């Protein structure tokens, strides 16, 4: 596609609910990143894929967070048993070389 | 670990005037990239300008230019002839040449007044 596409744009989840956030990167981009952006803050790195391989998941805040990219294209970030502190914007980015190109993000609100 | 500091939470500028946003960073690496991203209310993070550390010449993109001071570890962004569409949050970001993830500052909210 022309750009990085993320869905849904908004998600409201009840505390304890599982959620899945989707990222469709720019076609042909090898690298895919997930970032978490708290309100009024800069994005923080969560995880990195090179094709289907998850090479770095050091930024995932807990074992409730799980990401996959099974065919080296679309990626899903899953959050199990959501907590209020998970409320944030989740940004996906893709690239073949710097710079990264970002999607519009998913705003997750846990109530 | 790399840290990026943006010391100005908010800046306001009159339309057609110039505004400068500051950014400092801390690293022991010699090869790296620096970026300024713009994030309007739509949340889309848009690349404004990039600078490779090995290049001494400051990058320029139309009304946007940077002042890159490698020894001082400073990377400021100048927006000339400000337009209403420049209203957004601006993030300074850093990436080493052998890494892949971006480290962002806390951002500066820029408001352009008509």
Contacts between the chains, C-beta under 8 A, distances in Angstrom:
chain1	res1	chain2	res2	distance
A	31	B	100	6.2
A	33	B	100	7.5
A	33	B	101	6.6
A	33	B	102	7.8
A	35	B	102	7.7
A	40	B	106	7.9
A	40	B	107	7.5
A	41	B	106	5.9
A	41	B	107	7.2
A	42	B	4	7.6
A	42	B	91	5.3
A	42	B	93	7.9
A	42	B	104	3.3
A	42	B	105	5.5
A	42	B	106	5.2
A	42	B	107	5.4
A	43	B	45	7.5
A	43	B	91	7.6
A	43	B	102	7.4
A	43	B	104	5.2
A	44	B	104	7.5
A	45	B	101	4.4
A	45	B	102	7.0
A	45	B	103	7.6
A	48	B	100	5.7
A	48	B	101	6.1
A	55	B	100	8.0
A	56	B	100	7.6
A	56	B	101	7.1
A	59	B	101	7.8
A	89	B	43	6.1
A	91	B	43	7.8
A	91	B	45	6.4
A	93	B	45	7.6
A	98	B	33	5.2
A	98	B	35	7.8
A	98	B	50	7.1
A	98	B	95	6.2
A	99	B	33	7.6
A	99	B	35	5.9
A	99	B	47	5.0
A	99	B	50	5.7
A	100	B	102	6.5
A	101	B	47	7.4
A	102	B	37	7.7
A	102	B	44	6.6
A	102	B	45	3.7
A	102	B	46	7.7
A	103	B	44	7.5
A	104	B	42	6.2
A	104	B	43	5.2
A	104	B	44	4.8
A	105	B	43	4.5
A	105	B	44	7.8
A	105	B	45	7.9
A	107	B	43	7.3
